[in-house]
Amino acid sequence: LTITDSSGSASDSYSAIVNVIDCFPTGAHDPMEDMNYMVFPNPADDELNVQVINGAKEMTTIEWYDLSGQLLLTRNLPGSNKIILQTSSIPPGIYCLKIVNAGGPIMKKVVIE
């Protein structure tokens, strides 16, 4: 980014690294993906439950991102089917959960009140 004044003279420049987390994908969406997981309550205030519905016994990883793409939390579910994430200390806002297992990643939008 280069900042210019009204006469067109450059006065300063700035660079930044941007991490993009595709929490709101475009294109075709397979609704069957959503049936394998439950994320509730949403919006949440004190805790957020992530439950694997399909009963799969493989490792499931939960990654929690803010909208700037910063990874805030990683949790593993080794063969279990439910995890409770404490959210009372998390600032209100919109976040993105990335749920990953052998079937691939699924992104879920989460609102913390």
N, C-alpha and C positions, 0 to 999 in steps of 0.2 A: 504494500500500500504506500503510495506516495502522496503527501499532502501538498497541495498547491494553493497559492493565494489567487486573488482575482486577476492579477496581471499574468498569471501562468507560471510564476516562478516556484520551483520546488523548494519547500522549506524543511521537510523532514520525511523520513521514510520509516516504515515499520513492517516487520515480518512476524508471522505466527504459524505454528503448526496446528492444524485442525484435524481432530479425529472424528470421523463420521460413524455414528451408530444408527443403523437403519431400523429404528423402532416402528416406523410407520411405512412399511413397504408399499410399493406400487405394483401394479400388475395383478396377475391371478393369485388368489388366496385359496388354499385348500382348507375348508372348514373342518375336515376330519383331523387336522393337526391339533386344533383347539380342544378336541374331545379327549385327547390323551392327558391333558393337564388341567387342573383347576387352580386359579390364583384368586384368593378371597380373604377378607372382604376387599373390594376395590370400588371406591376409595377406602384406604385404611388409615387408622390413626395410631394404635398401640402395637398391633402385630399384623403380620401378613402370612397367610398359610399358602404353601405351594404343595400341591398333591399330585402325584403321578397316578392316573386312572387306569392305565393299561396293565398294571401289575408287573411291569417289566422288572427284572432283577439286575439289569446292568447298571453301571454307575451313571448317575445323572448329576450334572454340574449346574449350579445356579450362579449366574453372574449378574450383579446389580450395577447399572450405569446411570449417571446423571445425563442430562440432555447435552452436555458439552462433550460427552464421550469418555469421561473419566470413570474408570472402574472403581467402585466404592466397596464392593464386597464379593467374595467368592465362597460358596459352600458346596460341599459334595454330599450326595445322598447315596451311599454305597449299599445298594440293594434294598433300602427302605423306600417307602412311598410317600412320606410326608415330612416337611420341615416347616418350622415356625420361625419367621424372621421378626425380631423385635424392631419396631419402627418408631417408638416414642421419641427417640433422640434424633431422628432424621428430620431435617427442615421440610416444611410443606412444599410440595411441588410435583412435577411430573417426572417419572423415572422409567427406565426400561429394564426389564428382566430378560436375560438371555438364558433359556433352558436348553441344555445340550445333553444328548445321549447318543446311542448308536444310530438312532433314526435321523440325526442331524439337529441343527439349532432351530429353536422357535423363539420369536421375540414377543414379549407381552408388555403393553403399556400399563404402568401402575401409578395411581395418584395417592399421595400422602397428604392428609389434611392436617 
